[in-house]
């Protein structure tokens, strides 16, 4: 075997060992974003409010101080449509999936006061009205 072939073999072995030792380069957690259903408004909104607080449901894989990726809001005089997006860690191969669910209070800022508009949760299919109380 020539010295070039030996060097190539050794270099390939070092690369494979380094990659395997680091978990294939994927040791950092991977994340995805999904809509989170609104459980309730907390506290119930008043007509003059421009900021809402919604308790949203999320699983154990969203366990971080602020899991909200973004909040989509469409508002007119009669309807406020809301979709809260939560970051969730992607489960690794063979990893057990925790079954517990918890809530997080998402802050939703509006361009205009709530008034008498219905609040609609777009994170569920079909969309549903969120009770004010």
N, C-alpha and C positions, 0 to 999 in steps of 0.2 A: 504494500500500500504506500503510495507516495506521501510525502509530507503535506501536500496540499489537501489530499483526501483525508488524512488524519486530522488536520487542523479543522476542516469543515465538519467532521464527525464530532470533534470535541466542542466546537462552537455550537452545533445543533443540540448537543446534550446539555450544555450550560443553559441555553435558551429554554429548553423544555423544563429543566429543573427549576429555573427562576420563575417561570410562569406557573408551574404546579404549586410552588411554595407560596405563591400569592393568591391562590384560589382562581387562577386563570385570569387575573386582572379584574375580577368583578367583585372584590371584597366590599366595596362601598355599597350601601343600600340603594336600591332603585325605587323610584316613586312614580305613581300615576295619580291622576286627578279624576274625581268622580263627584256627581251631584249628591248633596246630603239633604234628606227630607227635613222639613221644618216640623218640629214637634208642637211648639207653641210660641206665642209672642210673650216676651218676658222683660218688662211688664207690658200689660195690654196697652196698645198705642192710643194716644189722645188725638183729637182732630188737628191740633196745632203742631204736632211732632214732625220734625224733619229727620229724625234719627230713630230707627227701630232696633230692637234687640230680639233676635230669634234664637231659640234653643233648637239646635240641629242635631240629628242622630248621626253617630259615626262609630265605627268599629275600633277595636284595640290597635289596629295597624296604623291609625291616625294619631297615635299618642305622642303629641308634641305640644309645646306651649301655644303656638298659633297655627292650627292646621288649615286655616282658610287660604286658598289660593287666590280666589277672586269671588266677587258677588256681581251677578248680572241683575239689573233692575230696569224695568220699563214701567213708566208711570203716566197715567192720564187722570182726568178728573174722577173717573169711576172705578179704576182698577190699578192696582200695583202688582206687577208680576215680578217674582223674585226667584232666582236660582242661586244657591250657595254651593260653591265648588270647594271640596276638601282634598288635601293631599293625603295619600295613603301609600304606605310602604308595600312594595310587591313582595309576596311571599316567595322564599327560596325553595328550591326543589327539596322535597321531603320534610319541610318545616311544618309543624302543626299550626293550624289557623286558630287563633284565640276566638272564642265565641261571644265574648262580652261586648256589650254596646254601651256607650256613654254619650253624654250630651256636651255640646260646646255652645256658648253664647256668641253668635256672630253679630257684629254691629253693621247695620245697613243704613247708609246715608242717602237721603232723598233730595231731589232738586226742589220739590215743593212740599208743603205740609200734607199730611195724610188725608185730612178732610174726612169725607164719608166714603172714601174708596174702599172697595173690597181688596183684601190681600190674598194673592194666589201663589201657591207653591208650584213652580215649574219643575222641581226636582223629581216629582212623581209622575207616573203615567197611568191614568189621565191626570192633568193638573187639578189641584183641589183648592177650595177656599180654606184659608187658615182662620180659625175662630179668633176674634179679638180678645176674648177673655179666657 
